[in-house]
Amino acid sequence: MIFTSCSVSMGVESTHTIPLCICLVIRIVPPAKYTMTFPKDYNVTSLNQKNLIVKRIVPENYEFGRIEIEYSAGNRICVYDLERTLCDILRGSGSDVQIVGEAMKRYAVSKDKNIHRLMQYADQLHVKLKVLRYMEVLL
C-alpha cells in the first residue's frame, strides 16, 4: 500500500485532492481523506472506509517511484516520489488545474528536481506530452 494523495478542505464547501508528496512539500494542513494505491490484484474490500480512497494500478507500474518517508511521530510510510506523483496527477481526472500548475511550478524551481526521471516516468505512464507542455513553459 502506498499513500498517494490527500483531500483537504479549502473553504466552506470546497475540497481538493492533492498528492501527498505535494502536501508534505508545501506543508498543507493534515488531510481530511487519504488516497492509497494498491496493485490491481490486491483485495481491498476491507478498506472501504469513510476517510480512505482506494486506487488500483497495474502491477508493473506499482513499484517504480516508491520511496519511504518519515511521517507523524516518526512513523515510516511509503509514498511515491515527486516525479511519479506529478505524472499521476497528470494521468488522473478531477485534479484542480491551478493545483497541478502550482505543483509543476514548484517542481521546476526545486533544486531536487530530476528531469530525466520525470521524463522516464512520464513515458511509462503515457503522459509525456502533458509533462513536456508544462516543462517547456517552466524551464
C-alpha positions as CSV (number, residue, x, y, z in Angstrom):
1,M,0.0,0.0,0.0
2,I,1.3,3.4,-0.9
3,F,-0.2,6.7,0.3
4,T,-0.7,8.8,-2.8
5,S,-2.8,11.8,-2.0
6,C,-5.0,13.6,0.5
7,S,-8.1,15.6,0.3
8,V,-8.0,18.9,2.1
9,S,-10.7,21.5,2.8
10,M,-10.0,24.7,1.0
11,G,-13.0,26.7,2.3
12,V,-16.6,26.3,3.3
13,E,-17.8,23.9,0.6
14,S,-14.6,23.2,-1.3
15,T,-12.4,20.2,-1.1
16,H,-9.5,19.4,-3.3
17,T,-7.4,16.3,-3.8
18,I,-3.7,17.0,-3.6
19,P,-0.9,14.4,-4.0
20,L,0.5,13.5,-0.5
21,C,4.1,14.3,-1.6
22,I,2.9,17.8,-2.6
23,C,1.0,18.2,0.7
24,L,4.2,17.4,2.6
25,V,6.4,19.6,0.5
26,I,4.2,22.7,0.7
27,R,3.1,21.9,4.3
28,I,-0.7,21.9,3.8
29,V,-2.9,21.1,6.9
30,P,-3.4,17.4,7.7
31,P,-5.8,15.7,5.2
32,A,-9.5,15.0,5.6
33,K,-9.1,11.9,3.4
34,Y,-6.2,9.7,2.3
35,T,-5.8,8.1,-1.1
36,M,-4.0,4.8,-1.1
37,T,-2.8,2.9,-4.2
38,F,-2.7,-0.9,-4.4
39,P,-1.8,-3.4,-7.1
40,K,-4.9,-4.4,-9.2
41,D,-4.9,-8.0,-7.9
42,Y,-4.9,-6.9,-4.2
43,N,-8.2,-7.5,-2.2
44,V,-9.3,-4.1,-1.0
45,T,-12.8,-4.9,0.2
46,S,-12.0,-4.5,3.8
47,L,-10.5,-1.0,3.2
48,N,-13.7,0.7,2.2
49,Q,-13.6,3.3,4.9
50,K,-15.1,6.8,5.2
51,N,-11.8,8.6,5.1
52,L,-10.0,6.4,2.6
53,I,-10.0,6.5,-1.2
54,V,-8.7,3.3,-2.8
55,K,-6.9,3.4,-6.2
56,R,-5.7,0.4,-8.0
57,I,-2.9,0.2,-10.6
58,V,-1.4,-2.5,-12.9
59,P,1.4,-4.4,-11.0
60,E,4.2,-3.3,-13.4
61,N,3.5,0.4,-12.6
62,Y,3.1,-0.1,-8.8
63,E,6.6,-0.2,-7.5
64,F,8.5,2.4,-9.6
65,G,8.9,5.8,-7.9
66,R,8.1,4.3,-4.4
67,I,10.0,5.8,-1.5
68,E,9.8,5.6,2.2
69,I,9.4,8.8,4.3
70,E,9.1,9.6,8.0
71,Y,5.6,10.9,8.8
72,S,4.0,11.9,12.0
73,A,5.6,10.7,15.3
74,G,8.5,9.1,13.5
75,N,6.3,6.5,11.6
76,R,7.6,5.5,8.2
77,I,5.2,5.3,5.3
78,C,5.6,4.5,1.6
79,V,4.7,7.3,-0.9
80,Y,5.6,7.9,-4.5
81,D,8.4,10.4,-5.2
82,L,7.7,13.8,-6.7
83,E,8.3,12.8,-10.3
84,R,5.9,9.8,-10.0
85,T,3.4,12.0,-8.2
86,L,3.4,14.7,-10.9
87,C,2.9,12.0,-13.6
88,D,0.0,10.5,-11.6
89,I,-1.8,13.8,-11.2
90,L,-1.5,14.4,-14.9
91,R,-2.9,11.0,-15.7
92,G,-5.8,11.3,-13.3
93,S,-9.1,13.1,-13.6
94,G,-10.5,15.6,-11.2
95,S,-7.2,17.4,-10.3
96,D,-7.6,21.1,-10.0
97,V,-5.7,22.8,-12.8
98,Q,-4.4,25.5,-10.5
99,I,-3.1,23.0,-8.1
100,V,-1.4,21.0,-10.9
101,G,0.1,24.2,-12.3
102,E,1.4,25.3,-8.9
103,A,2.9,21.8,-8.3
104,M,4.7,21.9,-11.6
105,K,6.0,25.4,-11.0
106,R,7.4,24.4,-7.6
107,Y,9.0,21.3,-9.1
108,A,10.5,23.3,-11.9
109,V,12.3,25.7,-9.5
110,S,13.2,22.9,-7.0
111,K,16.9,22.1,-6.6
112,D,15.9,18.5,-6.0
113,K,14.2,18.0,-9.4
114,N,15.2,15.1,-11.6
115,I,14.0,15.9,-15.2
116,H,15.5,12.7,-16.6
117,R,13.5,10.6,-14.1
118,L,10.4,12.7,-14.7
119,M,10.5,12.0,-18.4
120,Q,11.2,8.3,-17.9
121,Y,8.1,8.0,-15.6
122,A,6.0,10.2,-18.0
123,D,6.9,7.9,-20.9
124,Q,6.0,4.7,-18.9
125,L,2.7,6.3,-17.7
126,H,1.8,7.7,-21.1
127,V,1.8,11.4,-20.0
128,K,5.0,12.5,-21.8
129,L,3.2,15.1,-24.0
130,K,1.5,16.7,-21.0
131,V,4.7,16.8,-19.0
132,L,6.5,18.3,-22.0
133,R,3.9,21.0,-22.3
134,Y,4.4,22.2,-18.7
135,M,8.1,21.9,-18.7
136,E,8.6,23.7,-22.0
137,V,6.9,26.8,-20.4
138,L,8.5,26.5,-17.0
139,L,12.2,25.7,-17.8
